[in-house]
Amino acid sequence: MVTTTNRVLEYTTLPQELSAVQGRNLNGRVAVVSGASHGIGRCVALHLAQHGAAIAVNYFQSPDDAETVTQTIRSFHTDVLPVCADIRSEDATQQMVNEIIEEFGRVDILVNNAGINRDVCFHQMTRRAWDEVLSVNLAGVFNLTRAIINPMRQRKYGKIINIASMAGQCGATCQTNYAAAKSAIIGFTKSLARENAEMGIVVNAVAPGCIETRALQSLPKNERDKLLATIPMKRFGRPEEVAQVVGFLASDHSRYITGQIIGINGGQYM
């Protein structure tokens, strides 16, 4: 049985295995990470910063967590800008992007990570639960990408990495709203990649499976055990493992990869 601890979620310095990757291959790059105050987004922001990128830390409802991430990034001697914005709002998102470009001059890397879940079986799902998930997980991706794509096209350079989910590939019980949004992100990724390949912009997605985040921690032990039994590797994934793949996709090592969905699920979905 895997024992989950708060260490994975609350660390303020990177695990040795994450920081051991040699080189700062993102030096001079500017990255925006939505939902960067905790969980996978937090780890992605720290990883990109550790490899030299200046980071815009987007958050909305967790100012204390965002401040912790910001201070950690500063300890890497890397530029950082915390930006509070509700990405469900097109105006608020555009204002945030304007602030980021004013501060850093451009955006090279966009990680669409922000997401929520409102899990309930569909026959009991309210329209509010449907709309809340779609507005953040899908409309938020539209708003942020739309605000950044034209400056990227003008510069003929950009890396866009969308955080999808295994649920969007194979479905998930009591998550029709979440799975619908994540499945749409997969189609969005492939279409955007085709449209922008000639403009020097690559667009990819990662599809995490069961990752040790607060949502997974909140499950009863019997539910965790059931999930664990379906994973060939017999353990849950770690946020830093997702961050490492995002870091590769954000780097120039992935310049000939676009329109791809990379599963990070321990073999749970193949």
N, C-alpha and C positions, 0 to 999 in steps of 0.2 A: 504493500500500500504506500502511495506517495503521500508524504506529509507536506502540506503547504504552510509556509510561514510568511509573515509580513515582510521579511527581508526582501523578497522578490519585488514587492510592490512599493516599498518605502525607502529603498536605499538612496543615499545622497551621493555616493561615489559609484563608479561603474565596477561591476564584477571583474575580476582579473582576466577571465576568459574573453570578456568583451573588449577590454582596453589593451589586450595583448596583440591585437591586430596591428601590424606594423604600418607606420606612415600616417601622414595627415593628408589623405588623398582628396579631401574636399576643401583644401586651403583656397581662400578667395571666393568660394561659393556662398550664396545666400539662400537659406532654406526657410520655408514657412511650413509649420506643422500645426494642423488644427487639432483641437482637443488634446493639447500637449501637457496638461497639468497632472495627469496621472495615467496609470495603466500602460498600454502599448504606446500611446502618443508620447508620454513622458520618456519612455525608454528610447524611442526613436529620436526625440529631440536631443537627449544626452549623447546618443551614439554619433549622430551627425556632428554635434559640437565637438566631441572628442576627436573627430577626424578633420576638424578645421573649419567647418562651415559656420558662418554667422547665422543665428537662429532667431526667427520671429516666433515666439511662444504664444499661440492663440489659446485663449480660455474664455469661459463665460460665467460659470457658477462656482469656481474653486480658486478664489484669489490667493488664499494661503498656500495651496499646493503649487500654484503657478509661481509664486514668489520663491518657493523652495527650489523649483526647477531652475528658475532664473539665476539664483545665487550659485547653484551648482555649476551651471554653464560658465558663469563669470570666473569660477575657480579654475576653469580650463584655460583662462586668458583668451576667451573667445567672445566676440561681440554678440550681444543678445538684446532683444526688444520684446518685453511682454506686451501683448495687445489683447484687450478684452473686447470681444465682439460676438454678437449672436449671429451665426452664419445662416440662420433661417431668414434673416433680413437682407435683401439685396443691397439696400442703401448702407446698412451698417457694415456689410462685408466690403463694399467698394471703398468706404471711408477707411477701413482698416488697411486694405491693400495700398491705398494712397499714402497712408502714414508709413507703411513699411518701405515703399519705394522712395519716399522722401528721406527716410533714415539711411537706407542702404544703397539706394540708387537703382536697384533692380531686384528681381526674384529669379533665381536659377533653378530652384528645386521646390516643388509643391508636394506635400504629403497630406492627402485628404484622409484624415484619421477620425475626426470627431463622429461620434455615433452614440445612440441610446437604444435601449430595448424596453418594450412593454409587453412582456410575454404572457400570453393567454391563448387558449384554444380558440380557433376561429369562430366557432358557433357562439362564443361568449364575448368576442372582441367588440369593443365599441368603435364607432367612427373616430372618436377622439384618440384612442390608442393607435389606430391605423395612421391618422394624420400626423400625430406627434413623431412617430418613427420615420415616416416618409419625409417629413419636413426637414429633419436634421440629417438623416442618413443619405438622402438622395437630393433633395432641393438644396441642402447646404453644400453638397459637392458641386452642383451646378453653379451656385452663386460664387463660390470661391474660385473655381476653375475659370469661369467666365470673366471674372475680374482680372485674372492673371494671364490668360492665354494670349491676348493681343500684344502686351509688352514682350512676351516670349517670342511671338511670331516676328515682331519687329527686329529683335536681336538675333533671330534664327538659332535660338538655343533654349532648351528647357528639358527638365526631367520632372515628369508627373507620376507619382506613385499613389495609387488608390488602395485603401485598406478595405478589401471585400471580406468575404467569409466563406468557409466551407458550407455554411447554411445556404448560401446563394448558389452553390453547385449541386447540392443533393437534397436540399430542403431540411427543415427541422420542425419537430413537433412543437406546437404552441408558439411558433415564431413565423407565422405566415407574413406578417408585416415586415419583420426584420429580414427574412429570407427574400421577400419580394424586392426590398430596397437593395440588398447586396447582389442579387441576381442582376438587377438593372445596372448596377455599377460595373459588372463584368461586361455587359453589352456596351455601356458608355465607354469603358476603357478601350475596347477593341475598335469602336467607331472613331473615337478621338485620335487613336494612334494612326489609323489610316488617313485621316484628314490632315495630319500635321507631320507626317514622316518626312516629307520633302522640305519642311521648314526647320529641320534640325531639332525637332521636339520628339522625344520618345515618351510613350505612355504605357505604363504597366500596372499590374495590381498584384497584391499578395492576398491569399485567402487562408487566414489562420483557422485552425480547428479549435480544440479545447486548450486554451492558454490560461495560465495561472494569473487571473486578474480578480478583482473584487467580486465580479459577477459569479465567477466559478467558485470562489471561496464561500459565497453565500448559500450554495446548494447544500442540502442535507447530505450526510455521509453516504446514505444508501444510494442517492442519485449520483454522487461522485463515483462511487464504486461501479455502478452500471456503466457510466461513461468510460471509465478506465478499462473496463473489460472489452470495449469495442476498439481500443487503440492497439495495433500490433506492437508498438514500441513499449507499451505498458507504463507509460507516464504521460503527464500533461506537459504541454509546451511551456516555454518561459518567454516573457515579453522580450528579453534581450535576444532570443533566437529570431524573433520576428524583425527586430531592429537591425540585426546583422544582414538580413536579406534586403531590407529597405536600403541600408547603407550601400550595398553592392549596386542596387538598381539606381541609386542616386549618383554613383561615381561614373567616371568615364570608362571604367572597365566593362560597362554594360551598353556601350554606345550602339551596338548592332542588335540589341534586343528591344523589341517594341510590340505592343499588343498582346503581351503574354500574361497569363494568370498563374502565379506560382503558389502551389499549395504548401502550407506549413502545418502539418497535421499528424505527424508520426505514423503515417500510413493508414489513417482512419478512412480516408477517401482517396481512391486511386483512379 
